[in-house]
Amino acid sequence: MVVAGSMDVDYDEAEKFKLQPENYRYIFPVVRPVVEKMAEITKQNILRDVQHIYLVGGTSCLDGIEEVFQKYTAITTTKPYNPLLVTPIGIAMYAG
């Protein structure tokens, strides 16, 4: 929705645009405030000593997202090679 609003296009068009790796450099500055809010919410909800954060899912594909989380949380943050596939693979591994 943030991308669609900033580009003044509909949601589906923005979704297609943001999924293209060559557009990541444009997208990140637009969504950075949202990423910062996500990192702050994460920080506020950590209930015990956490040594490492692993970012997974589609949003984690954005270049630089791990640096924002590490800055806000002061916890070492890693993004796997292909963070988009971690979630569905994990779900498949634990499906009944």
N, C-alpha and C positions, 0 to 999 in steps of 0.2 A: 504494500500500500504506500509506503514511503517513496519507493522508486516510482510508482505510477504517478503519485502526486508531484514529485519533483520534475518529471518528464512531461506531465500533462497528457498522459496516455491512459488507456484502460488497463485494468489489472492484468489481463491475459497477455497483452503486448509487453508490459513491464516484466512479467514473469519470464517470457521468452528472452528478453534482452538481458536480464540479470543472470540467466543460466549459461550465457556464452562467455567462456573464459577471457576472451579478449576485451570484455566490458568490465571485468572486475575492478580495474583501476578507476573507472568512472563511478562504479557502484559504491565502493567502500567509503569515500568521503560523504556520500549522501546518507548512508545508513550508519555512519560512525556514532552519532548520538544514541541511536537505538542499541548498538553494540555496547556502548559505555553504560547505558542503563542496565542491560543484561548482566554485565560484569559487576556492577554495583549491587544488583539484586543477589547475584551469586555470593558475593562477599558477605552480605548481610545475613545470608541463610546458611552459612557454614557453621555447623554446631560443634564440631570437634576439630582436632588437629588434622589438617589435610596437607599432605606433602606435595601432591601433584594433581593438576587438573588436565583431563583429556577432553578436547572439544570434538564433538561428532555431529553429524547431520549436515544438511545442505548449507545452512548459513555458515558453517565452519569452513566451507570452501573459500571464503573470502580471504584474499591475501592480507595479512596483518592482523587478523582477528585475535590470534593468540597473544600478540604483543599487548593489545588493549586489556585482555583478561589478566595477564601477568602484571601489568601496571596497576590495575585497580585492586587486585586481590593480594599482590605481593607473594603469589604462589607460582612456582614453576608451572608453565602451561604449554602443552604440546597438542599439535594437530596431527593426526595420522596422515599417512600418504594420501589416502582417499577417504576423507571423513564422511562423504556422502553415503558410502556403502556400509559403514559400520553399523548403523541403526538397523537396516533390514536384515543384515547377516545375524546380528545379535537376536533379533526377534525370531528368526528362523531356527536358530540354535536352541532356543528355549521354548519353542512352540510344542504343544502337547502332542 
